[in-house]
């Protein structure tokens, strides 16, 4: 059975390895994305930094400590958007 790109998930360690950044940096990106999403929902100007549109994780479970994973397709789209506006050199 073929695996759809939309069904592949990355762990935070995979993201750290892929981008050569730390876990706290990823968590800052996620926090900026949540803040930007909340401001947009409230109708305000986000003024979000480049990380403000970082994909939010998919949570597996109901507890705060539930497993968090990122869809490969979402991460790839984020990278493509950054490259398109010249943020990745």
Beta strands, then each sheet from edge to edge (+ up, - down):
strand 1: 9-10
strand 2: 58-60
strand 3: 67-71
sheet 1: 1+ 3- 2+
end
